[in-house]
Amino acid sequence: MKTRITEMLGVKHPLQVGTMMHLSNADFVAACANAGAFACMASAMFPDEATLRNELARLKDLTDKPFGVNVSLFPGHDARSVDVTLDILAELGVKIIETAGRSPQPHLEKIRQNGATHIHKCARLRDAIKVDSLGVDIISVVGAECGGHPGMEDISTLVLIPEVAASIKAPLFAGGGFCDGKTLMAGLAMGAEGVIMGSRFLNTDECRIHASTKERFIKAGLTDTMVIQRSIHSPVRVLTNEWAMSIKTMEERGATLEELLPKLSGQRSADSWMTGGDDAIFPCGQVIGRVKETLSIKSLVDKIMSEATEVQKRLAAI
Ligand SMILES: Cc1cc2nc3c(=O)[nH]c(=O)nc-3n(C[C@H](O)[C@H](O)[C@H](O)COP(=O)(O)O)c2cc1C
């Protein structure tokens, strides 16, 4: 399958494995790239400059396929300043940069300093139109069902994506609820030129969360996620557990950001994921209810793409 996105990124499949904080390290990203998908390393995972440089060197050793690096614009996500991270990536010759979290406008010069292809991810139609007018190369848009940050407007992928596709010139990556060949084809049918799957790739051999956490995801149903952090205008969709419920209750009681912050710690989530604990939030999308098995990244990508080809044939015969 060839789209403007596969051509621009030089990847085999119109499929991005969504960047996942604490998980998208060199090994995970290289496994995705080697399977023919596109993925980005999460630079905010490596707050220390030497560790970031090291991890990128490792990634280059592990794959000769294209990959990107995600630079988080969410306030407080990255201990380093955004511009420092961008200077390091330019110096190391990173060719694809993904931003998300806030408008990339103040950083465009740094992002483009070495001619990198720029992908920006957002969750609202108006943000997609705005970044299109700034000349961003590829725009990613996620619907309300996505894992991680769905935005404040609660518009589902099915409604959002065709509208965005009709409103921008840049090629579009669609995210939120994609997990197999059927949904990949649905994304392309809606006008996207690639789809993002994040939650689906939690249940892969190479994803470093604990086996018991993967089991919990397999047992989760369609209604087992919830959105928290709306009160602080940074909604995040997570697995429903007592920890997330207690945050929701605090928000309903009008808790301040200072009161909420200790409960939201990303490091606590990472530690819990790796050890199979439960006292933390676990970002994941509604589609976790459709995940029934853990596979290697290569087998999963192959399975998704062969199903997509079957769907393509079925639709051509209608
Ligand atoms: C555990 C987890 C961590 C995530 N971390 C990030 C992140 O650090 N940066 C980012 O841009 N998106 C992040 N996301 C969002 C994904 O990249 C992707 O947009 C989203 O998962 C797509 O929706 P889906 O979960 O329905 O597939 C995360 C998602 C999950 C599930």
The ligand as a MOL file (V3000), in Angstrom:
LIG
                    3D

  0  0  0     0  0            999 V3000
M  V30 BEGIN CTAB
M  V30 COUNTS 31 33 0 0 0
M  V30 BEGIN ATOM
M  V30 1 C 0.4870 4.0000 27.3390 0
M  V30 2 C 0.3810 5.1290 26.3730 0
M  V30 3 C 1.3220 6.1380 26.4260 0
M  V30 4 C 1.2680 7.1870 25.5170 0
M  V30 5 N 2.2420 8.1500 25.5460 0
M  V30 6 C 2.2480 9.1250 24.5970 0
M  V30 7 C 3.3050 10.0680 24.5370 0
M  V30 8 O 4.2270 10.0570 25.3540 0
M  V30 9 N 3.2770 10.9980 23.5430 0
M  V30 10 C 2.2790 11.0280 22.6100 0
M  V30 11 O 2.3080 11.8720 21.7200 0
M  V30 12 N 1.2500 10.1550 22.6460 0
M  V30 13 C 1.2220 9.2040 23.6110 0
M  V30 14 N 0.2170 8.2720 23.6140 0
M  V30 15 C -0.8040 8.2960 22.5390 0
M  V30 16 C -0.4280 7.3420 21.3980 0
M  V30 17 O 0.7630 7.7290 20.7660 0
M  V30 18 C -1.5540 7.2730 20.3320 0
M  V30 19 O -1.8110 8.5770 19.8470 0
M  V30 20 C -2.8260 6.6720 20.8760 0
M  V30 21 O -2.5340 5.5390 21.6590 0
M  V30 22 C -3.7510 6.2630 19.7250 0
M  V30 23 O -4.9750 5.7710 20.1920 0
M  V30 24 P -5.2510 4.2240 20.5690 0
M  V30 25 O -4.7280 4.0730 21.9510 0
M  V30 26 O -6.7450 4.1060 20.5040 0
M  V30 27 O -4.5540 3.3790 19.5780 0
M  V30 28 C 0.2290 7.2310 24.5430 0
M  V30 29 C -0.7240 6.2050 24.5280 0
M  V30 30 C -0.6580 5.1660 25.4200 0
M  V30 31 C -1.6860 4.0640 25.3490 0
M  V30 END ATOM
M  V30 BEGIN BOND
M  V30 1 1 1 2
M  V30 2 1 2 3
M  V30 3 2 2 30
M  V30 4 2 3 4
M  V30 5 1 4 5
M  V30 6 1 4 28
M  V30 7 2 5 6
M  V30 8 1 6 7
M  V30 9 1 6 13
M  V30 10 2 7 8
M  V30 11 1 7 9
M  V30 12 1 9 10
M  V30 13 2 10 11
M  V30 14 1 10 12
M  V30 15 2 12 13
M  V30 16 1 13 14
M  V30 17 1 14 15
M  V30 18 1 14 28
M  V30 19 1 15 16
M  V30 20 1 16 17
M  V30 21 1 16 18
M  V30 22 1 18 19
M  V30 23 1 18 20
M  V30 24 1 20 21
M  V30 25 1 20 22
M  V30 26 1 22 23
M  V30 27 1 23 24
M  V30 28 2 24 25
M  V30 29 1 24 26
M  V30 30 1 24 27
M  V30 31 2 28 29
M  V30 32 1 29 30
M  V30 33 1 30 31
M  V30 END BOND
M  V30 END CTAB
M  END
